[in-house]
Amino acid sequence: MAILEIITVLLLSTALTTYAQDQEISSPQIPVCVPANSAGPNGGYLQRQKGDPGEKGDKGERGFPGYGQKSTSCPLISYHMRRLDQRTDYPRYRYYVPRMTQATACTWVETSDYNNHATLWHYATNSHDNEFFLAFLNPTTIRMAVGGILHDFQVKSLTRFQRLHICGWFSSSRRQIGIFINTKSISTMSYRGEIMLGGGSLLLGQEQDRVNAQRLDASQSLSGTFTNMMIWPRVLSEDEISNIAYKCECPLDYAIALTLDRTELYGEATYSIPNACPTF
């Protein structure tokens, strides 16, 4: 009987081990409540489910997953904030934001809200309320901040657009910052070379006067739709930005993508999964 009991225990142990391995392999990479197509077919963020860049110290731009790899289809996700002058509706990125010495942030935006400091994205840290943000001051002025320092760009009237693709970038080594609108470089200027610190809070459609979405100002919110908000830890080329906007091809070495599994919605902010990327 002792031999039979030993054999039975071994067989049960082997069966349980095999079952556990099968469960681990077949377990979903993203929560089952998240629509899979919000990640795109080969979304780079799926490779980073075990941790984000910067959690164990900044490795520099070359340390980001996907560095040097070719582009893939952009993740498809839209966030909607339909109410004007409110301070409760916004998406918030819920993962760690890494330190960056250079970056490019891009998003599609549909809005007619170009007045009175309408905020597209706002990133704050304990060191700077305005660590990295971009806002429409009025139809001909875009304000961007890096490292707490504000910079204003004069542009042609934005009211002619109901939908636009906009990117803001900076490079501390070049000491330059700039804006792309609809794949065209609108303006570049020199700055002191501030960097973007890590560990802060990133919101869409709201300006925060203190980290962790504190002291929001209803007059500085934006009413509209954001699609495919992403940040890369380098300066993208004009060709890369054109491919994002026209071909829905996103470089894989991005640091941040506001996909649904990495974003919290507050207030009456909602989301949708478009069938294709926006077009002009």
DRENDO-1510 file (C-alpha; in Angstrom, 1 decimal, always signed):
<recs>
REC; n; res; u; v; w
REC; 1; MET; +0.0; +0.0; +0.0 .
REC; 2; ALA; +2.8; +2.4; +0.8 .
REC; 3; ILE; +4.2; +2.0; -2.7 .
REC; 4; LEU; +0.8; +2.7; -4.3 .
REC; 5; GLU; +0.3; +5.8; -2.1 .
REC; 6; ILE; +3.7; +7.2; -3.2 .
REC; 7; ILE; +2.9; +6.6; -6.8 .
REC; 8; THR; -0.5; +8.3; -6.4 .
REC; 9; VAL; +1.1; +11.3; -4.7 .
REC; 10; LEU; +3.7; +11.6; -7.5 .
REC; 11; LEU; +1.0; +11.4; -10.2 .
REC; 12; LEU; -1.1; +14.1; -8.5 .
REC; 13; SER; +1.9; +16.3; -8.1 .
REC; 14; THR; +2.8; +16.0; -11.7 .
REC; 15; ALA; -0.8; +16.7; -12.8 .
REC; 16; LEU; -1.0; +19.8; -10.6 .
REC; 17; THR; +2.3; +21.2; -11.9 .
REC; 18; THR; +1.1; +20.7; -15.5 .
REC; 19; TYR; -2.2; +22.4; -14.8 .
REC; 20; ALA; -0.4; +25.4; -13.1 .
REC; 21; GLN; +1.9; +25.8; -16.1 .
REC; 22; ASP; -1.1; +25.7; -18.5 .
REC; 23; GLN; -2.9; +28.3; -16.5 .
REC; 24; GLU; +0.1; +30.6; -16.5 .
REC; 25; ILE; +0.6; +30.3; -20.2 .
REC; 26; SER; -3.1; +30.9; -21.0 .
REC; 27; SER; -3.6; +33.7; -18.6 .
REC; 28; PRO; -4.5; +37.0; -20.3 .
REC; 29; GLN; -1.8; +39.7; -20.5 .
REC; 30; ILE; -4.4; +42.4; -19.9 .
REC; 31; PRO; -7.5; +42.3; -17.6 .
REC; 32; VAL; -10.5; +40.6; -19.1 .
REC; 33; CYS; -12.5; +43.8; -18.7 .
REC; 34; VAL; -10.3; +45.6; -21.2 .
REC; 35; PRO; -11.1; +45.3; -24.9 .
REC; 36; ALA; -8.1; +43.6; -26.4 .
REC; 37; ASN; -8.2; +45.8; -29.5 .
REC; 38; SER; -7.4; +48.9; -27.5 .
REC; 39; ALA; -3.8; +47.6; -27.4 .
REC; 40; GLY; -3.3; +47.1; -31.1 .
REC; 41; PRO; -2.1; +43.8; -32.5 .
REC; 42; ASN; +1.5; +44.2; -31.3 .
REC; 43; GLY; +1.2; +47.0; -28.8 .
REC; 44; GLY; +4.6; +47.6; -27.2 .
REC; 45; TYR; +3.1; +48.1; -23.7 .
REC; 46; LEU; +2.2; +44.4; -23.6 .
REC; 47; GLN; +5.9; +43.7; -23.4 .
REC; 48; ARG; +6.1; +45.8; -20.2 .
REC; 49; GLN; +3.4; +44.2; -18.0 .
REC; 50; LYS; +6.0; +43.2; -15.5 .
REC; 51; GLY; +7.2; +46.7; -14.8 .
REC; 52; ASP; +7.7; +50.1; -16.3 .
REC; 53; PRO; +10.9; +51.9; -17.2 .
REC; 54; GLY; +12.1; +54.0; -14.3 .
REC; 55; GLU; +10.7; +51.9; -11.5 .
REC; 56; LYS; +14.2; +50.6; -10.7 .
REC; 57; GLY; +16.1; +53.7; -11.8 .
REC; 58; ASP; +16.3; +55.5; -15.1 .
REC; 59; LYS; +18.3; +53.5; -17.7 .
REC; 60; GLY; +18.3; +56.3; -20.2 .
REC; 61; GLU; +16.5; +56.4; -23.5 .
REC; 62; ARG; +18.2; +53.2; -24.8 .
REC; 63; GLY; +16.9; +51.3; -21.8 .
REC; 64; PHE; +13.3; +51.6; -22.9 .
REC; 65; PRO; +11.7; +48.4; -24.3 .
REC; 66; GLY; +11.3; +48.5; -28.1 .
REC; 67; TYR; +14.3; +50.8; -28.6 .
REC; 68; GLY; +15.4; +50.6; -32.3 .
REC; 69; GLN; +12.5; +48.3; -33.3 .
REC; 70; LYS; +10.2; +49.0; -36.3 .
REC; 71; SER; +6.8; +50.6; -36.0 .
REC; 72; THR; +3.6; +48.7; -35.5 .
REC; 73; SER; -0.1; +49.6; -35.5 .
REC; 74; CYS; -1.0; +52.3; -33.0 .
REC; 75; PRO; -3.2; +51.3; -30.1 .
REC; 76; LEU; -6.7; +52.5; -30.7 .
REC; 77; ILE; -8.5; +54.3; -27.8 .
REC; 78; SER; -10.4; +57.5; -27.6 .
REC; 79; TYR; -11.4; +59.4; -24.4 .
REC; 80; HIS; -14.3; +61.9; -24.4 .
REC; 81; MET; -14.8; +64.9; -22.1 .
REC; 82; ARG; -17.9; +66.5; -23.3 .
REC; 83; ARG; -18.7; +69.1; -20.7 .
REC; 84; LEU; -17.3; +72.6; -20.7 .
REC; 85; ASP; -15.7; +74.3; -17.6 .
REC; 86; GLN; -15.6; +71.4; -15.2 .
REC; 87; ARG; -13.0; +69.9; -12.9 .
REC; 88; THR; -14.2; +66.4; -12.4 .
REC; 89; ASP; -13.9; +64.7; -15.9 .
REC; 90; TYR; -10.5; +63.4; -17.0 .
REC; 91; PRO; -8.5; +60.3; -17.8 .
REC; 92; ARG; -5.4; +59.7; -15.6 .
REC; 93; TYR; -2.4; +57.5; -16.4 .
REC; 94; ARG; -2.1; +55.1; -13.5 .
REC; 95; TYR; +1.4; +53.7; -14.1 .
REC; 96; TYR; +4.8; +55.1; -13.2 .
REC; 97; VAL; +6.0; +58.0; -15.4 .
REC; 98; PRO; +9.8; +57.7; -16.0 .
REC; 99; ARG; +12.3; +60.5; -16.1 .
REC; 100; MET; +13.1; +61.8; -19.6 .
REC; 101; THR; +15.8; +64.0; -20.9 .
REC; 102; GLN; +14.0; +64.2; -24.3 .
REC; 103; ALA; +10.5; +63.3; -25.3 .
REC; 104; THR; +7.8; +63.6; -27.9 .
REC; 105; ALA; +4.1; +63.6; -26.9 .
REC; 106; CYS; +1.4; +63.2; -29.6 .
REC; 107; THR; -2.3; +62.9; -29.6 .
REC; 108; TRP; -5.3; +63.4; -31.9 .
REC; 109; VAL; -7.7; +65.9; -30.5 .
REC; 110; GLU; -11.2; +66.9; -31.7 .
REC; 111; THR; -12.5; +70.1; -30.1 .
REC; 112; SER; -13.7; +73.6; -30.7 .
REC; 113; ASP; -12.4; +74.6; -27.3 .
REC; 114; TYR; -9.4; +76.7; -28.2 .
REC; 115; ASN; -9.8; +79.5; -25.7 .
REC; 116; ASN; -8.8; +80.4; -22.1 .
REC; 117; HIS; -6.0; +77.9; -21.5 .
REC; 118; ALA; -7.8; +74.7; -22.6 .
REC; 119; THR; -5.4; +72.0; -21.5 .
REC; 120; LEU; -4.6; +69.0; -23.6 .
REC; 121; TRP; -2.2; +67.1; -21.3 .
REC; 122; HIS; -0.7; +68.1; -18.0 .
REC; 123; TYR; +2.0; +66.3; -16.1 .
REC; 124; ALA; +2.9; +67.4; -12.6 .
REC; 125; THR; +5.6; +66.3; -10.0 .
REC; 126; ASN; +6.4; +67.2; -6.5 .
REC; 127; SER; +9.1; +69.5; -7.9 .
REC; 128; HIS; +7.1; +71.3; -10.5 .
REC; 129; ASP; +3.4; +71.7; -11.0 .
REC; 130; ASN; +4.1; +72.3; -14.7 .
REC; 131; GLU; +6.6; +69.5; -15.3 .
REC; 132; PHE; +5.3; +68.9; -18.9 .
REC; 133; PHE; +2.1; +70.2; -20.4 .
REC; 134; LEU; +0.5; +71.6; -23.5 .
REC; 135; ALA; -2.5; +73.9; -23.7 .
REC; 136; PHE; -4.4; +76.2; -26.1 .
REC; 137; LEU; -4.2; +79.7; -24.6 .
REC; 138; ASN; -6.3; +81.0; -27.5 .
REC; 139; PRO; -6.8; +80.1; -31.2 .
REC; 140; THR; -3.4; +81.5; -32.1 .
REC; 141; THR; -1.2; +80.6; -29.1 .
REC; 142; ILE; -0.1; +77.2; -27.8 .
REC; 143; ARG; +1.7; +77.1; -24.4 .
REC; 144; MET; +4.1; +74.2; -23.5 .
REC; 145; ALA; +6.0; +73.7; -20.3 .
REC; 146; VAL; +9.1; +71.6; -19.6 .
REC; 147; GLY; +10.6; +71.3; -16.2 .
REC; 148; GLY; +8.3; +74.1; -14.8 .
REC; 149; ILE; +9.3; +76.7; -17.4 .
REC; 150; LEU; +6.6; +78.1; -19.7 .
REC; 151; HIS; +7.0; +78.6; -23.5 .
REC; 152; ASP; +4.4; +80.2; -25.8 .
REC; 153; PHE; +4.2; +79.4; -29.5 .
REC; 154; GLN; +2.4; +81.6; -32.0 .
REC; 155; VAL; +0.4; +79.7; -34.7 .
REC; 156; LYS; -2.1; +80.3; -37.4 .
REC; 157; SER; -5.7; +80.3; -36.2 .
REC; 158; LEU; -6.6; +76.8; -34.9 .
REC; 159; THR; -10.4; +77.4; -35.2 .
REC; 160; ARG; -10.2; +76.2; -38.8 .
REC; 161; PHE; -9.7; +72.7; -37.4 .
REC; 162; GLN; -12.3; +70.4; -35.8 .
REC; 163; ARG; -9.8; +67.6; -35.6 .
REC; 164; LEU; -6.0; +67.9; -35.5 .
REC; 165; HIS; -2.9; +65.8; -34.7 .
REC; 166; ILE; -0.6; +67.6; -32.4 .
REC; 167; CYS; +2.9; +66.8; -31.0 .
REC; 168; GLY; +5.0; +68.6; -28.5 .
REC; 169; TRP; +8.7; +67.7; -28.1 .
REC; 170; PHE; +11.8; +68.8; -26.2 .
REC; 171; SER; +15.5; +67.8; -26.1 .
REC; 172; SER; +17.6; +68.9; -23.2 .
REC; 173; SER; +20.9; +68.0; -25.1 .
REC; 174; ARG; +19.9; +70.2; -28.0 .
REC; 175; ARG; +18.2; +72.8; -25.8 .
REC; 176; GLN; +15.3; +73.0; -28.2 .
REC; 177; ILE; +11.5; +72.5; -27.9 .
REC; 178; GLY; +9.0; +72.5; -30.7 .
REC; 179; ILE; +5.4; +71.8; -31.9 .
REC; 180; PHE; +4.1; +69.7; -34.8 .
REC; 181; ILE; +0.5; +70.3; -36.0 .
REC; 182; ASN; -0.9; +67.9; -38.6 .
REC; 183; THR; +2.6; +66.4; -39.2 .
REC; 184; LYS; +4.2; +69.8; -40.0 .
REC; 185; SER; +6.8; +71.5; -37.7 .
REC; 186; ILE; +5.1; +74.7; -36.8 .
REC; 187; SER; +7.7; +76.2; -34.5 .
REC; 188; THR; +11.0; +75.4; -32.8 .
REC; 189; MET; +12.7; +77.5; -30.1 .
REC; 190; SER; +15.6; +77.4; -27.8 .
REC; 191; TYR; +15.3; +76.8; -24.1 .
REC; 192; ARG; +17.5; +76.3; -21.1 .
REC; 193; GLY; +17.6; +72.5; -21.3 .
REC; 194; GLU; +15.3; +71.4; -18.4 .
REC; 195; ILE; +14.4; +67.7; -18.3 .
REC; 196; MET; +11.2; +66.0; -17.3 .
REC; 197; LEU; +11.3; +64.4; -13.9 .
REC; 198; GLY; +9.7; +61.0; -13.2 .
REC; 199; GLY; +7.1; +59.8; -10.6 .
REC; 200; GLY; +4.4; +62.4; -11.2 .
REC; 201; SER; +0.8; +62.4; -12.3 .
REC; 202; LEU; -0.4; +62.7; -15.9 .
REC; 203; LEU; -3.9; +63.9; -16.9 .
REC; 204; LEU; -5.7; +64.6; -20.1 .
REC; 205; GLY; -8.0; +67.6; -20.4 .
REC; 206; GLN; -7.2; +69.1; -17.0 .
REC; 207; GLU; -4.6; +71.4; -15.5 .
REC; 208; GLN; -3.5; +70.5; -12.0 .
REC; 209; ASP; -1.9; +73.1; -9.7 .
REC; 210; ARG; -0.5; +70.3; -7.5 .
REC; 211; VAL; +0.6; +66.7; -8.2 .
REC; 212; ASN; -2.0; +63.9; -7.9 .
REC; 213; ALA; -4.8; +65.9; -9.6 .
REC; 214; GLN; -5.2; +68.4; -6.8 .
REC; 215; ARG; -6.4; +72.0; -7.2 .
REC; 216; LEU; -8.0; +71.5; -10.7 .
REC; 217; ASP; -9.2; +74.7; -12.4 .
REC; 218; ALA; -12.5; +74.3; -14.3 .
REC; 219; SER; -11.7; +77.3; -16.5 .
REC; 220; GLN; -8.6; +75.5; -17.8 .
REC; 221; SER; -10.3; +72.2; -18.8 .
REC; 222; LEU; -10.7; +71.1; -22.4 .
REC; 223; SER; -14.0; +69.8; -23.8 .
REC; 224; GLY; -13.3; +67.3; -26.6 .
REC; 225; THR; -12.0; +63.9; -27.7 .
REC; 226; PHE; -8.4; +62.6; -27.4 .
REC; 227; THR; -7.3; +59.6; -29.4 .
REC; 228; ASN; -4.0; +57.6; -29.1 .
REC; 229; MET; -2.2; +59.8; -26.6 .
REC; 230; MET; +1.4; +58.6; -26.4 .
REC; 231; ILE; +4.8; +59.8; -25.2 .
REC; 232; TRP; +8.2; +58.6; -26.6 .
REC; 233; PRO; +11.5; +59.1; -24.8 .
REC; 234; ARG; +13.2; +60.8; -27.7 .
REC; 235; VAL; +12.5; +63.4; -30.5 .
REC; 236; LEU; +10.5; +61.8; -33.3 .
REC; 237; SER; +11.4; +62.6; -36.9 .
REC; 238; GLU; +8.9; +64.3; -39.2 .
REC; 239; ASP; +8.6; +61.1; -41.1 .
REC; 240; GLU; +7.7; +59.1; -38.0 .
REC; 241; ILE; +5.1; +61.7; -37.0 .
REC; 242; SER; +3.7; +61.6; -40.5 .
REC; 243; ASN; +3.5; +57.7; -40.3 .
REC; 244; ILE; +1.6; +58.0; -37.0 .
REC; 245; ALA; -0.9; +60.4; -38.4 .
REC; 246; TYR; -1.4; +59.1; -41.9 .
REC; 247; LYS; -0.6; +55.3; -41.6 .
REC; 248; CYS; -1.5; +54.6; -37.9 .
REC; 249; GLU; +2.1; +53.3; -37.4 .
REC; 250; CYS; +3.6; +54.0; -34.0 .
REC; 251; PRO; +7.3; +53.5; -33.1 .
REC; 252; LEU; +7.6; +50.7; -30.6 .
REC; 253; ASP; +10.0; +52.4; -28.2 .
REC; 254; TYR; +7.3; +54.6; -26.6 .
REC; 255; ALA; +7.5; +55.2; -22.8 .
REC; 256; ILE; +3.8; +55.9; -22.2 .
REC; 257; ALA; +0.5; +55.0; -24.0 .
REC; 258; LEU; -2.8; +55.9; -22.4 .
REC; 259; THR; -4.3; +52.5; -23.3 .
REC; 260; LEU; -7.5; +51.5; -21.4 .
REC; 261; ASP; -5.7; +49.1; -19.0 .
REC; 262; ARG; -3.3; +51.8; -17.9 .
REC; 263; THR; -5.8; +54.6; -17.5 .
REC; 264; GLU; -8.4; +55.6; -14.9 .
REC; 265; LEU; -11.4; +57.6; -15.8 .
REC; 266; TYR; -12.9; +60.2; -13.5 .
REC; 267; GLY; -16.2; +62.0; -13.4 .
REC; 268; GLU; -18.2; +61.8; -16.7 .
REC; 269; ALA; -15.1; +61.0; -18.9 .
REC; 270; THR; -15.9; +58.1; -21.2 .
REC; 271; TYR; -14.0; +56.0; -23.7 .
REC; 272; SER; -14.6; +54.3; -27.1 .
REC; 273; ILE; -12.6; +51.9; -29.2 .
REC; 274; PRO; -12.5; +53.3; -32.8 .
REC; 275; ASN; -12.4; +50.8; -35.7 .
REC; 276; ALA; -9.5; +52.8; -37.3 .
REC; 277; CYS; -7.2; +55.7; -36.6 .
REC; 278; PRO; -8.6; +59.2; -37.1 .
REC; 279; THR; -8.0; +60.9; -40.5 .
REC; 280; PHE; -7.7; +64.5; -41.5 .
</recs>
